[in-house]
């Protein structure tokens, strides 16, 4: 009647509340992981931007004027200030 090789039907009693709890934990863990990844990515991008653009200040001053002994000498080589007029008149705008 019953053979030793016959498999007996196994009954797995799964609790629906346990499955729901496991699913809830998995969803919460997934959401926390995604939020943490986004925050770390934003932190890395912000730090990269801050250190990459640190101290970038561009001026439109003429090159070589920082070592001139006076304002006259510094401005003599500036082509935008060269004119055919009298060089004895000097005007300084402050």
N, CA, C and O atoms as a CHARMM CRD file, in Angstrom:
* protein
*
  376
    1    1 UNK  N      0.73500  -1.10700   0.00000 PROA 1      0.00000
    2    1 UNK  CA     0.00000   0.00000   0.00000 PROA 1      0.00000
    3    1 UNK  C      0.83100   1.25100   0.00000 PROA 1      0.00000
    4    1 UNK  O      0.76600   1.98900  -0.98300 PROA 1      0.00000
    5    2 UNK  N      1.56200   1.53800   0.95600 PROA 2      0.00000
    6    2 UNK  CA     2.40700   2.71200   0.78800 PROA 2      0.00000
    7    2 UNK  C      3.82500   2.22900   0.59500 PROA 2      0.00000
    8    2 UNK  O      4.32700   1.39300   1.34700 PROA 2      0.00000
    9    3 UNK  N      4.43400   2.74700  -0.38500 PROA 3      0.00000
   10    3 UNK  CA     5.80400   2.33300  -0.67500 PROA 3      0.00000
   11    3 UNK  C      6.76800   3.29000   0.02300 PROA 3      0.00000
   12    3 UNK  O      6.42800   4.44500   0.27800 PROA 3      0.00000
   13    4 UNK  N      7.95600   2.81000   0.32600 PROA 4      0.00000
   14    4 UNK  CA     8.90400   3.66800   1.02300 PROA 4      0.00000
   15    4 UNK  C      9.42700   4.81500   0.14900 PROA 4      0.00000
   16    4 UNK  O      9.93100   5.81400   0.66300 PROA 4      0.00000
   17    5 UNK  N      9.30600   4.66500  -1.16000 PROA 5      0.00000
   18    5 UNK  CA     9.79600   5.69800  -2.04700 PROA 5      0.00000
   19    5 UNK  C      8.74700   6.77000  -2.33700 PROA 5      0.00000
   20    5 UNK  O      9.05400   7.78600  -2.96100 PROA 5      0.00000
   21    6 UNK  N      7.58600   6.56200  -1.91300 PROA 6      0.00000
   22    6 UNK  CA     6.52700   7.51700  -2.19700 PROA 6      0.00000
   23    6 UNK  C      6.73500   8.77400  -1.34400 PROA 6      0.00000
   24    6 UNK  O      7.10700   8.70600  -0.17300 PROA 6      0.00000
   25    7 UNK  N      6.48700   9.89100  -1.96600 PROA 7      0.00000
   26    7 UNK  CA     6.65200  11.14300  -1.22100 PROA 7      0.00000
   27    7 UNK  C      5.32500  11.49800  -0.58800 PROA 7      0.00000
   28    7 UNK  O      4.25900  11.40900  -1.19700 PROA 7      0.00000
   29    8 UNK  N      5.43500  11.88600   0.60600 PROA 8      0.00000
   30    8 UNK  CA     4.21500  12.28500   1.28400 PROA 8      0.00000
   31    8 UNK  C      3.97300  13.76000   0.98800 PROA 8      0.00000
   32    8 UNK  O      4.92400  14.53900   0.91400 PROA 8      0.00000
   33    9 UNK  N      2.77700  14.13200   0.82500 PROA 9      0.00000
   34    9 UNK  CA     2.51100  15.53900   0.53200 PROA 9      0.00000
   35    9 UNK  C      2.90600  16.40200   1.73000 PROA 9      0.00000
   36    9 UNK  O      2.46100  16.19400   2.85900 PROA 9      0.00000
   37   10 UNK  N      3.74200  17.35600   1.43700 PROA 10     0.00000
   38   10 UNK  CA     4.16900  18.25500   2.51100 PROA 10     0.00000
   39   10 UNK  C      3.26400  19.46500   2.48600 PROA 10     0.00000
   40   10 UNK  O      2.89900  19.99200   1.43500 PROA 10     0.00000
   41   11 UNK  N      2.93800  19.85800   3.62200 PROA 11     0.00000
   42   11 UNK  CA     2.07000  21.01600   3.71500 PROA 11     0.00000
   43   11 UNK  C      2.87500  22.17300   4.28100 PROA 11     0.00000
   44   11 UNK  O      3.42100  22.09000   5.38100 PROA 11     0.00000
   45   12 UNK  N      2.93900  23.25900   3.50900 PROA 12     0.00000
   46   12 UNK  CA     3.61200  24.47400   3.95500 PROA 12     0.00000
   47   12 UNK  C      2.52400  25.44600   4.36500 PROA 12     0.00000
   48   12 UNK  O      1.74700  25.94100   3.54800 PROA 12     0.00000
   49   13 UNK  N      2.50200  25.68900   5.61400 PROA 13     0.00000
   50   13 UNK  CA     1.52700  26.63800   6.10900 PROA 13     0.00000
   51   13 UNK  C      2.21100  27.99700   6.19200 PROA 13     0.00000
   52   13 UNK  O      3.00800  28.25800   7.09400 PROA 13     0.00000
   53   14 UNK  N      1.88400  28.84400   5.24200 PROA 14     0.00000
   54   14 UNK  CA     2.47400  30.18200   5.26700 PROA 14     0.00000
   55   14 UNK  C      1.45400  31.13400   5.85800 PROA 14     0.00000
   56   14 UNK  O      0.27200  31.12000   5.51200 PROA 14     0.00000
   57   15 UNK  N      1.93600  31.93100   6.72800 PROA 15     0.00000
   58   15 UNK  CA     1.09000  32.90100   7.39700 PROA 15     0.00000
   59   15 UNK  C      1.01500  34.15500   6.51500 PROA 15     0.00000
   60   15 UNK  O      2.05100  34.74800   6.21400 PROA 15     0.00000
   61   16 UNK  N     -0.18300  34.56900   6.09800 PROA 16     0.00000
   62   16 UNK  CA    -0.28100  35.75700   5.23900 PROA 16     0.00000
   63   16 UNK  C      0.21800  37.02000   5.92300 PROA 16     0.00000
   64   16 UNK  O      0.72300  37.92000   5.25300 PROA 16     0.00000
   65   17 UNK  N      0.09000  37.10500   7.22000 PROA 17     0.00000
   66   17 UNK  CA     0.59200  38.28800   7.92900 PROA 17     0.00000
   67   17 UNK  C      2.11700  38.32700   7.89500 PROA 17     0.00000
   68   17 UNK  O      2.71000  39.40300   7.81100 PROA 17     0.00000
   69   18 UNK  N      2.75800  37.14700   7.96000 PROA 18     0.00000
   70   18 UNK  CA     4.21700  37.09100   7.90400 PROA 18     0.00000
   71   18 UNK  C      4.70400  37.49600   6.52700 PROA 18     0.00000
   72   18 UNK  O      5.70900  38.19900   6.41700 PROA 18     0.00000
   73   19 UNK  N      4.02200  37.07300   5.47700 PROA 19     0.00000
   74   19 UNK  CA     4.39200  37.45900   4.12000 PROA 19     0.00000
   75   19 UNK  C      4.24000  38.96000   3.92100 PROA 19     0.00000
   76   19 UNK  O      5.07600  39.57800   3.26200 PROA 19     0.00000
   77   20 UNK  N      3.20600  39.54900   4.46700 PROA 20     0.00000
   78   20 UNK  CA     2.96800  40.98700   4.33700 PROA 20     0.00000
   79   20 UNK  C      4.05200  41.77200   5.07900 PROA 20     0.00000
   80   20 UNK  O      4.52600  42.79700   4.58900 PROA 20     0.00000
   81   21 UNK  N      4.44200  41.28700   6.26100 PROA 21     0.00000
   82   21 UNK  CA     5.49700  41.95800   7.02300 PROA 21     0.00000
   83   21 UNK  C      6.82600  41.90400   6.27600 PROA 21     0.00000
   84   21 UNK  O      7.56400  42.88800   6.23500 PROA 21     0.00000
   85   22 UNK  N      7.12400  40.75300   5.68800 PROA 22     0.00000
   86   22 UNK  CA     8.35900  40.60300   4.93100 PROA 22     0.00000
   87   22 UNK  C      8.35500  41.52400   3.72100 PROA 22     0.00000
   88   22 UNK  O      9.37700  42.13400   3.40700 PROA 22     0.00000
   89   23 UNK  N      7.23300  41.63200   3.04500 PROA 23     0.00000
   90   23 UNK  CA     7.11500  42.51100   1.89500 PROA 23     0.00000
   91   23 UNK  C      7.25700  43.97200   2.31500 PROA 23     0.00000
   92   23 UNK  O      7.92400  44.74800   1.63100 PROA 23     0.00000
   93   24 UNK  N      6.64200  44.34900   3.42200 PROA 24     0.00000
   94   24 UNK  CA     6.76500  45.72300   3.91500 PROA 24     0.00000
   95   24 UNK  C      8.21400  46.06900   4.24400 PROA 24     0.00000
   96   24 UNK  O      8.69500  47.15000   3.90600 PROA 24     0.00000
   97   25 UNK  N      8.90100  45.14500   4.90200 PROA 25     0.00000
   98   25 UNK  CA    10.30700  45.38300   5.26000 PROA 25     0.00000
   99   25 UNK  C     11.15400  45.52600   3.99700 PROA 25     0.00000
  100   25 UNK  O     12.04000  46.37900   3.94000 PROA 25     0.00000
  101   26 UNK  N     10.89000  44.70200   2.99400 PROA 26     0.00000
  102   26 UNK  CA    11.65300  44.77200   1.74900 PROA 26     0.00000
  103   26 UNK  C     11.41400  46.09800   1.03200 PROA 26     0.00000
  104   26 UNK  O     12.35500  46.68800   0.50000 PROA 26     0.00000
  105   27 UNK  N     10.19200  46.56600   1.01200 PROA 27     0.00000
  106   27 UNK  CA     9.87200  47.83600   0.35800 PROA 27     0.00000
  107   27 UNK  C     10.52400  49.00200   1.10300 PROA 27     0.00000
  108   27 UNK  O     11.09400  49.89800   0.48100 PROA 27     0.00000
  109   28 UNK  N     10.44100  48.98800   2.41200 PROA 28     0.00000
  110   28 UNK  CA    11.04500  50.05200   3.21300 PROA 28     0.00000
  111   28 UNK  C     12.56300  50.05600   3.02500 PROA 28     0.00000
  112   28 UNK  O     13.16600  51.11900   2.88200 PROA 28     0.00000
  113   29 UNK  N     13.17200  48.88700   3.02400 PROA 29     0.00000
  114   29 UNK  CA    14.61900  48.80000   2.82800 PROA 29     0.00000
  115   29 UNK  C     15.01300  49.31700   1.44400 PROA 29     0.00000
  116   29 UNK  O     16.03300  49.99300   1.30100 PROA 29     0.00000
  117   30 UNK  N     14.21900  49.00700   0.43500 PROA 30     0.00000
  118   30 UNK  CA    14.49700  49.49800  -0.91300 PROA 30     0.00000
  119   30 UNK  C     14.38800  51.00900  -1.01000 PROA 30     0.00000
  120   30 UNK  O     15.22300  51.65400  -1.64300 PROA 30     0.00000
  121   31 UNK  N     13.36400  51.57800  -0.38600 PROA 31     0.00000
  122   31 UNK  CA    13.18000  53.03600  -0.41700 PROA 31     0.00000
  123   31 UNK  C     14.31600  53.73200   0.33800 PROA 31     0.00000
  124   31 UNK  O     14.84300  54.74100  -0.12900 PROA 31     0.00000
  125   32 UNK  N     14.68800  53.20300   1.48400 PROA 32     0.00000
  126   32 UNK  CA    15.78400  53.79300   2.25500 PROA 32     0.00000
  127   32 UNK  C     17.09100  53.71600   1.47200 PROA 32     0.00000
  128   32 UNK  O     17.87700  54.66300   1.49600 PROA 32     0.00000
  129   33 UNK  N     17.33300  52.62300   0.78900 PROA 33     0.00000
  130   33 UNK  CA    18.54100  52.46700  -0.01200 PROA 33     0.00000
  131   33 UNK  C     18.57900  53.48100  -1.15500 PROA 33     0.00000
  132   33 UNK  O     19.61800  54.09300  -1.40200 PROA 33     0.00000
  133   34 UNK  N     17.47200  53.66000  -1.84600 PROA 34     0.00000
  134   34 UNK  CA    17.41600  54.61700  -2.95800 PROA 34     0.00000
  135   34 UNK  C     17.61500  56.04700  -2.45100 PROA 34     0.00000
  136   34 UNK  O     18.35200  56.82000  -3.06300 PROA 34     0.00000
  137   35 UNK  N     16.97500  56.40200  -1.35600 PROA 35     0.00000
  138   35 UNK  CA    17.13400  57.75000  -0.79900 PROA 35     0.00000
  139   35 UNK  C     18.57900  57.97800  -0.36500 PROA 35     0.00000
  140   35 UNK  O     19.13300  59.04700  -0.62200 PROA 35     0.00000
  141   36 UNK  N     19.19100  57.01000   0.27800 PROA 36     0.00000
  142   36 UNK  CA    20.58600  57.14200   0.70800 PROA 36     0.00000
  143   36 UNK  C     21.50700  57.29600  -0.49700 PROA 36     0.00000
  144   36 UNK  O     22.43600  58.10300  -0.46100 PROA 36     0.00000
  145   37 UNK  N     21.26900  56.54300  -1.55100 PROA 37     0.00000
  146   37 UNK  CA    22.08700  56.63500  -2.76800 PROA 37     0.00000
  147   37 UNK  C     21.95700  58.01200  -3.40600 PROA 37     0.00000
  148   37 UNK  O     22.95400  58.59000  -3.84000 PROA 37     0.00000
  149   38 UNK  N     20.74200  58.53900  -3.46600 PROA 38     0.00000
  150   38 UNK  CA    20.52900  59.87000  -4.05500 PROA 38     0.00000
  151   38 UNK  C     21.21800  60.94000  -3.21200 PROA 38     0.00000
  152   38 UNK  O     21.84800  61.84200  -3.76400 PROA 38     0.00000
  153   39 UNK  N     21.11000  60.85700  -1.90000 PROA 39     0.00000
  154   39 UNK  CA    21.75400  61.83900  -1.03000 PROA 39     0.00000
  155   39 UNK  C     23.27500  61.79800  -1.14700 PROA 39     0.00000
  156   39 UNK  O     23.91900  62.84600  -1.19400 PROA 39     0.00000
  157   40 UNK  N     23.84700  60.61500  -1.19400 PROA 40     0.00000
  158   40 UNK  CA    25.29800  60.49700  -1.34400 PROA 40     0.00000
  159   40 UNK  C     25.73100  61.03600  -2.70300 PROA 40     0.00000
  160   40 UNK  O     26.76000  61.70400  -2.80100 PROA 40     0.00000
  161   41 UNK  N     24.96500  60.75800  -3.74300 PROA 41     0.00000
  162   41 UNK  CA    25.29100  61.27400  -5.07400 PROA 41     0.00000
  163   41 UNK  C     25.24000  62.79400  -5.10100 PROA 41     0.00000
  164   41 UNK  O     26.12800  63.42900  -5.67100 PROA 41     0.00000
  165   42 UNK  N     24.21900  63.38500  -4.49700 PROA 42     0.00000
  166   42 UNK  CA    24.12300  64.84400  -4.44600 PROA 42     0.00000
  167   42 UNK  C     25.26600  65.44800  -3.63900 PROA 42     0.00000
  168   42 UNK  O     25.78500  66.50500  -3.99900 PROA 42     0.00000
  169   43 UNK  N     25.66000  64.79700  -2.56200 PROA 43     0.00000
  170   43 UNK  CA    26.78000  65.27900  -1.76700 PROA 43     0.00000
  171   43 UNK  C     28.07200  65.25700  -2.57800 PROA 43     0.00000
  172   43 UNK  O     28.85200  66.20800  -2.53200 PROA 43     0.00000
  173   44 UNK  N     28.29500  64.19300  -3.30900 PROA 44     0.00000
  174   44 UNK  CA    29.50100  64.09000  -4.14000 PROA 44     0.00000
  175   44 UNK  C     29.49100  65.15800  -5.22600 PROA 44     0.00000
  176   44 UNK  O     30.51400  65.80200  -5.46100 PROA 44     0.00000
  177   45 UNK  N     28.37000  65.35700  -5.88600 PROA 45     0.00000
  178   45 UNK  CA    28.29000  66.38600  -6.92400 PROA 45     0.00000
  179   45 UNK  C     28.49300  67.78300  -6.34900 PROA 45     0.00000
  180   45 UNK  O     29.17000  68.61100  -6.95700 PROA 45     0.00000
  181   46 UNK  N     27.91500  68.04700  -5.19200 PROA 46     0.00000
  182   46 UNK  CA    28.07700  69.36600  -4.56800 PROA 46     0.00000
  183   46 UNK  C     29.53200  69.61300  -4.17600 PROA 46     0.00000
  184   46 UNK  O     30.06500  70.69200  -4.43500 PROA 46     0.00000
  185   47 UNK  N     30.17500  68.63500  -3.56300 PROA 47     0.00000
  186   47 UNK  CA    31.57900  68.79300  -3.18600 PROA 47     0.00000
  187   47 UNK  C     32.46500  68.95400  -4.41400 PROA 47     0.00000
  188   47 UNK  O     33.40000  69.75400  -4.40600 PROA 47     0.00000
  189   48 UNK  N     32.17800  68.20800  -5.45700 PROA 48     0.00000
  190   48 UNK  CA    32.94700  68.32600  -6.70000 PROA 48     0.00000
  191   48 UNK  C     32.81200  69.72600  -7.28200 PROA 48     0.00000
  192   48 UNK  O     33.80500  70.31700  -7.70800 PROA 48     0.00000
  193   49 UNK  N     31.61600  70.25400  -7.30300 PROA 49     0.00000
  194   49 UNK  CA    31.39000  71.59500  -7.83500 PROA 49     0.00000
  195   49 UNK  C     32.08200  72.64600  -6.97300 PROA 49     0.00000
  196   49 UNK  O     32.69300  73.57700  -7.49800 PROA 49     0.00000
  197   50 UNK  N     31.99000  72.50200  -5.66100 PROA 50     0.00000
  198   50 UNK  CA    32.58600  73.49200  -4.76600 PROA 50     0.00000
  199   50 UNK  C     34.10800  73.53300  -4.90600 PROA 50     0.00000
  200   50 UNK  O     34.68900  74.61600  -4.95900 PROA 50     0.00000
  201   51 UNK  N     34.75200  72.38400  -4.96700 PROA 51     0.00000
  202   51 UNK  CA    36.20200  72.37200  -5.04100 PROA 51     0.00000
  203   51 UNK  C     36.71800  72.62100  -6.45200 PROA 51     0.00000
  204   51 UNK  O     37.84600  73.08300  -6.62500 PROA 51     0.00000
  205   52 UNK  N     35.92200  72.32400  -7.44300 PROA 52     0.00000
  206   52 UNK  CA    36.34600  72.56300  -8.82400 PROA 52     0.00000
  207   52 UNK  C     36.32600  74.05000  -9.14100 PROA 52     0.00000
  208   52 UNK  O     37.21000  74.53400  -9.84800 PROA 52     0.00000
  209   53 UNK  N     35.35100  74.78100  -8.64200 PROA 53     0.00000
  210   53 UNK  CA    35.19800  76.19600  -8.95200 PROA 53     0.00000
  211   53 UNK  C     35.71900  77.09500  -7.83300 PROA 53     0.00000
  212   53 UNK  O     35.36100  78.27000  -7.75800 PROA 53     0.00000
  213   54 UNK  N     36.53800  76.56000  -6.99100 PROA 54     0.00000
  214   54 UNK  CA    37.06300  77.34600  -5.88100 PROA 54     0.00000
  215   54 UNK  C     38.10900  78.32800  -6.39800 PROA 54     0.00000
  216   54 UNK  O     39.08100  77.93300  -7.04100 PROA 54     0.00000
  217   55 UNK  N     37.90200  79.59300  -6.11500 PROA 55     0.00000
  218   55 UNK  CA    38.89500  80.59200  -6.44300 PROA 55     0.00000
  219   55 UNK  C     38.94800  81.01200  -7.89200 PROA 55     0.00000
  220   55 UNK  O     39.93900  81.61800  -8.30100 PROA 55     0.00000
  221   56 UNK  N     37.95000  80.72800  -8.68200 PROA 56     0.00000
  222   56 UNK  CA    37.97200  81.16900 -10.07000 PROA 56     0.00000
  223   56 UNK  C     37.43300  82.57900 -10.13600 PROA 56     0.00000
  224   56 UNK  O     36.23000  82.81500 -10.02400 PROA 56     0.00000
  225   57 UNK  N     38.33900  83.50000 -10.31800 PROA 57     0.00000
  226   57 UNK  CA    37.97500  84.90400 -10.40000 PROA 57     0.00000
  227   57 UNK  C     38.74800  85.48700 -11.57300 PROA 57     0.00000
  228   57 UNK  O     39.97800  85.53900 -11.55000 PROA 57     0.00000
  229   58 UNK  N     38.03700  85.91700 -12.57900 PROA 58     0.00000
  230   58 UNK  CA    38.66100  86.43800 -13.78700 PROA 58     0.00000
  231   58 UNK  C     38.54500  87.94900 -13.81100 PROA 58     0.00000
  232   58 UNK  O     37.48300  88.51300 -13.54700 PROA 58     0.00000
  233   59 UNK  N     39.66400  88.59800 -14.13500 PROA 59     0.00000
  234   59 UNK  CA    39.65300  90.05300 -14.24100 PROA 59     0.00000
  235   59 UNK  C     39.90500  90.44700 -15.69200 PROA 59     0.00000
  236   59 UNK  O     40.40500  89.65000 -16.48500 PROA 59     0.00000
  237   60 UNK  N     39.56400  91.64200 -16.01800 PROA 60     0.00000
  238   60 UNK  CA    39.78500  92.15100 -17.36500 PROA 60     0.00000
  239   60 UNK  C     40.90200  93.18900 -17.37400 PROA 60     0.00000
  240   60 UNK  O     40.91700  94.08000 -18.22300 PROA 60     0.00000
  241   61 UNK  N     41.81500  93.07900 -16.45300 PROA 61     0.00000
  242   61 UNK  CA    42.91400  94.02400 -16.37500 PROA 61     0.00000
  243   61 UNK  C     43.97700  93.65700 -17.39700 PROA 61     0.00000
  244   61 UNK  O     44.07600  92.51100 -17.83500 PROA 61     0.00000
  245   62 UNK  N     44.76700  94.65200 -17.76400 PROA 62     0.00000
  246   62 UNK  CA    45.84900  94.42700 -18.71700 PROA 62     0.00000
  247   62 UNK  C     46.92100  93.54900 -18.08000 PROA 62     0.00000
  248   62 UNK  O     47.16800  93.62900 -16.87700 PROA 62     0.00000
  249   63 UNK  N     47.54600  92.72100 -18.88700 PROA 63     0.00000
  250   63 UNK  CA    48.58900  91.84000 -18.37800 PROA 63     0.00000
  251   63 UNK  C     49.86000  92.62900 -18.11900 PROA 63     0.00000
  252   63 UNK  O     50.20700  93.51700 -18.89800 PROA 63     0.00000
  253   64 UNK  N     50.54300  92.32400 -17.05700 PROA 64     0.00000
  254   64 UNK  CA    51.81500  92.94200 -16.74400 PROA 64     0.00000
  255   64 UNK  C     51.71700  94.24600 -15.99400 PROA 64     0.00000
  256   64 UNK  O     52.74300  94.88500 -15.76000 PROA 64     0.00000
  257   65 UNK  N     50.55000  94.66600 -15.61200 PROA 65     0.00000
  258   65 UNK  CA    50.42900  95.94800 -14.91200 PROA 65     0.00000
  259   65 UNK  C     50.65200  95.81800 -13.41500 PROA 65     0.00000
  260   65 UNK  O     50.75600  96.83800 -12.73300 PROA 65     0.00000
  261   66 UNK  N     50.73000  94.62000 -12.88100 PROA 66     0.00000
  262   66 UNK  CA    50.86700  94.48400 -11.43400 PROA 66     0.00000
  263   66 UNK  C     52.27200  94.83800 -10.95200 PROA 66     0.00000
  264   66 UNK  O     52.46400  95.05900  -9.75600 PROA 66     0.00000
  265   67 UNK  N     53.27500  94.89900 -11.86300 PROA 67     0.00000
  266   67 UNK  CA    54.64200  95.18900 -11.44700 PROA 67     0.00000
  267   67 UNK  C     55.07800  96.60700 -11.83300 PROA 67     0.00000
  268   67 UNK  O     56.24700  96.95700 -11.66400 PROA 67     0.00000
  269   68 UNK  N     54.17300  97.41100 -12.33700 PROA 68     0.00000
  270   68 UNK  CA    54.51900  98.77900 -12.72200 PROA 68     0.00000
  271   68 UNK  C     54.71400  99.63300 -11.48700 PROA 68     0.00000
  272   68 UNK  O     54.07000  99.42600 -10.45900 PROA 68     0.00000
  273   69 UNK  N     55.63200 100.61500 -11.60700 PROA 69     0.00000
  274   69 UNK  CA    55.92600 101.44200 -10.43200 PROA 69     0.00000
  275   69 UNK  C     54.90500 102.52900 -10.20700 PROA 69     0.00000
  276   69 UNK  O     54.79700 103.04500  -9.09400 PROA 69     0.00000
  277   70 UNK  N     54.13900 102.90200 -11.24100 PROA 70     0.00000
  278   70 UNK  CA    53.10100 103.91200 -11.05500 PROA 70     0.00000
  279   70 UNK  C     51.95900 103.63900 -12.02900 PROA 70     0.00000
  280   70 UNK  O     52.06900 102.78800 -12.91200 PROA 70     0.00000
  281   71 UNK  N     50.86300 104.37200 -11.85600 PROA 71     0.00000
  282   71 UNK  CA    49.71200 104.19200 -12.74100 PROA 71     0.00000
  283   71 UNK  C     50.03500 104.65200 -14.15800 PROA 71     0.00000
  284   71 UNK  O     49.53600 104.07500 -15.12500 PROA 71     0.00000
  285   72 UNK  N     50.87700 105.70100 -14.29200 PROA 72     0.00000
  286   72 UNK  CA    51.25600 106.18300 -15.62700 PROA 72     0.00000
  287   72 UNK  C     51.98700 105.10700 -16.42200 PROA 72     0.00000
  288   72 UNK  O     51.69000 104.87500 -17.59300 PROA 72     0.00000
  289   73 UNK  N     52.92600 104.46900 -15.78100 PROA 73     0.00000
  290   73 UNK  CA    53.72000 103.44700 -16.45300 PROA 73     0.00000
  291   73 UNK  C     52.83800 102.24800 -16.79700 PROA 73     0.00000
  292   73 UNK  O     52.98800 101.65600 -17.86600 PROA 73     0.00000
  293   74 UNK  N     51.94000 101.89400 -15.92100 PROA 74     0.00000
  294   74 UNK  CA    51.07500 100.73700 -16.14800 PROA 74     0.00000
  295   74 UNK  C     50.13400 100.97200 -17.31700 PROA 74     0.00000
  296   74 UNK  O     49.81900 100.04000 -18.05600 PROA 74     0.00000
  297   75 UNK  N     49.68200 102.20700 -17.49100 PROA 75     0.00000
  298   75 UNK  CA    48.69800 102.49900 -18.53200 PROA 75     0.00000
  299   75 UNK  C     49.31900 102.94000 -19.85300 PROA 75     0.00000
  300   75 UNK  O     48.58600 103.10800 -20.82700 PROA 75     0.00000
  301   76 UNK  N     50.63000 103.13500 -19.93200 PROA 76     0.00000
  302   76 UNK  CA    51.25800 103.57800 -21.17000 PROA 76     0.00000
  303   76 UNK  C     51.13600 102.54300 -22.27500 PROA 76     0.00000
  304   76 UNK  O     50.97900 102.90700 -23.44000 PROA 76     0.00000
  305   77 UNK  N     51.20200 101.27800 -21.94300 PROA 77     0.00000
  306   77 UNK  CA    51.15800 100.24000 -22.96300 PROA 77     0.00000
  307   77 UNK  C     49.76200  99.78200 -23.32400 PROA 77     0.00000
  308   77 UNK  O     49.61300  98.90800 -24.17900 PROA 77     0.00000
  309   78 UNK  N     48.74400 100.33400 -22.71000 PROA 78     0.00000
  310   78 UNK  CA    47.37000  99.91400 -22.98100 PROA 78     0.00000
  311   78 UNK  C     46.90600 100.51400 -24.29800 PROA 78     0.00000
  312   78 UNK  O     46.79900 101.73600 -24.40500 PROA 78     0.00000
  313   79 UNK  N     46.62500  99.68200 -25.31300 PROA 79     0.00000
  314   79 UNK  CA    46.24300 100.22300 -26.63100 PROA 79     0.00000
  315   79 UNK  C     44.89200 100.94000 -26.63400 PROA 79     0.00000
  316   79 UNK  O     44.64900 101.77800 -27.50200 PROA 79     0.00000
  317   80 UNK  N     44.01900 100.63300 -25.69500 PROA 80     0.00000
  318   80 UNK  CA    42.72500 101.31400 -25.67600 PROA 80     0.00000
  319   80 UNK  C     42.84200 102.74400 -25.18700 PROA 80     0.00000
  320   80 UNK  O     41.93900 103.54900 -25.41400 PROA 80     0.00000
  321   81 UNK  N     43.94800 103.07900 -24.51400 PROA 81     0.00000
  322   81 UNK  CA    44.14100 104.42800 -24.00400 PROA 81     0.00000
  323   81 UNK  C     45.04700 105.27800 -24.89700 PROA 81     0.00000
  324   81 UNK  O     45.26100 106.45700 -24.61600 PROA 81     0.00000
  325   82 UNK  N     45.57200 104.69400 -25.95500 PROA 82     0.00000
  326   82 UNK  CA    46.44700 105.43100 -26.87100 PROA 82     0.00000
  327   82 UNK  C     45.59800 106.28400 -27.79600 PROA 82     0.00000
  328   82 UNK  O     44.66300 105.78600 -28.42100 PROA 82     0.00000
  329   83 UNK  N     45.91900 107.56200 -27.88600 PROA 83     0.00000
  330   83 UNK  CA    45.23500 108.42700 -28.83900 PROA 83     0.00000
  331   83 UNK  C     46.25000 109.41400 -29.41000 PROA 83     0.00000
  332   83 UNK  O     47.37400 109.52400 -28.91900 PROA 83     0.00000
  333   84 UNK  N     45.84500 110.11000 -30.43100 PROA 84     0.00000
  334   84 UNK  CA    46.74500 111.04600 -31.09500 PROA 84     0.00000
  335   84 UNK  C     46.75400 112.40200 -30.41300 PROA 84     0.00000
  336   84 UNK  O     47.42200 113.31700 -30.89400 PROA 84     0.00000
  337   85 UNK  N     46.05600 112.55800 -29.33900 PROA 85     0.00000
  338   85 UNK  CA    45.94100 113.84500 -28.64500 PROA 85     0.00000
  339   85 UNK  C     47.18200 114.17200 -27.84600 PROA 85     0.00000
  340   85 UNK  O     48.18200 113.45700 -27.89300 PROA 85     0.00000
  341   86 UNK  N     47.09900 115.23700 -27.13000 PROA 86     0.00000
  342   86 UNK  CA    48.20100 115.72000 -26.31400 PROA 86     0.00000
  343   86 UNK  C     48.41200 114.78300 -25.13600 PROA 86     0.00000
  344   86 UNK  O     47.46200 114.44800 -24.42900 PROA 86     0.00000
  345   87 UNK  N     49.66000 114.35500 -24.92000 PROA 87     0.00000
  346   87 UNK  CA    49.94400 113.44100 -23.82100 PROA 87     0.00000
  347   87 UNK  C     50.24200 114.18800 -22.53400 PROA 87     0.00000
  348   87 UNK  O     50.46800 113.55600 -21.50300 PROA 87     0.00000
  349   88 UNK  N     50.24800 115.54400 -22.56200 PROA 88     0.00000
  350   88 UNK  CA    50.50500 116.29100 -21.33700 PROA 88     0.00000
  351   88 UNK  C     49.27500 116.35400 -20.43900 PROA 88     0.00000
  352   88 UNK  O     49.39300 116.56600 -19.23200 PROA 88     0.00000
  353   89 UNK  N     48.08900 116.16900 -21.03300 PROA 89     0.00000
  354   89 UNK  CA    46.85800 116.15600 -20.23100 PROA 89     0.00000
  355   89 UNK  C     46.65900 114.74000 -19.70000 PROA 89     0.00000
  356   89 UNK  O     46.66400 113.77300 -20.46200 PROA 89     0.00000
  357   90 UNK  N     46.48800 114.63400 -18.42700 PROA 90     0.00000
  358   90 UNK  CA    46.25100 113.33000 -17.82200 PROA 90     0.00000
  359   90 UNK  C     44.99900 113.42200 -16.98400 PROA 90     0.00000
  360   90 UNK  O     44.84100 114.33900 -16.17800 PROA 90     0.00000
  361   91 UNK  N     44.13600 112.49300 -17.17200 PROA 91     0.00000
  362   91 UNK  CA    42.92100 112.42300 -16.38200 PROA 91     0.00000
  363   91 UNK  C     42.83500 111.06600 -15.71200 PROA 91     0.00000
  364   91 UNK  O     43.10400 110.03700 -16.33000 PROA 91     0.00000
  365   92 UNK  N     42.46500 111.07400 -14.46800 PROA 92     0.00000
  366   92 UNK  CA    42.29900 109.84500 -13.73000 PROA 92     0.00000
  367   92 UNK  C     40.88700 109.80400 -13.17100 PROA 92     0.00000
  368   92 UNK  O     40.43900 110.74800 -12.52000 PROA 92     0.00000
  369   93 UNK  N     40.21000 108.73700 -13.42400 PROA 93     0.00000
  370   93 UNK  CA    38.86000 108.56600 -12.90800 PROA 93     0.00000
  371   93 UNK  C     38.91200 107.58800 -11.75000 PROA 93     0.00000
  372   93 UNK  O     39.41800 106.47200 -11.87200 PROA 93     0.00000
  373   94 UNK  N     38.39200 108.02100 -10.65800 PROA 94     0.00000
  374   94 UNK  CA    38.42800 107.15100  -9.48200 PROA 94     0.00000
  375   94 UNK  C     37.01100 106.71900  -9.17300 PROA 94     0.00000
  376   94 UNK  O     36.78600 105.97600  -8.21800 PROA 94     0.00000
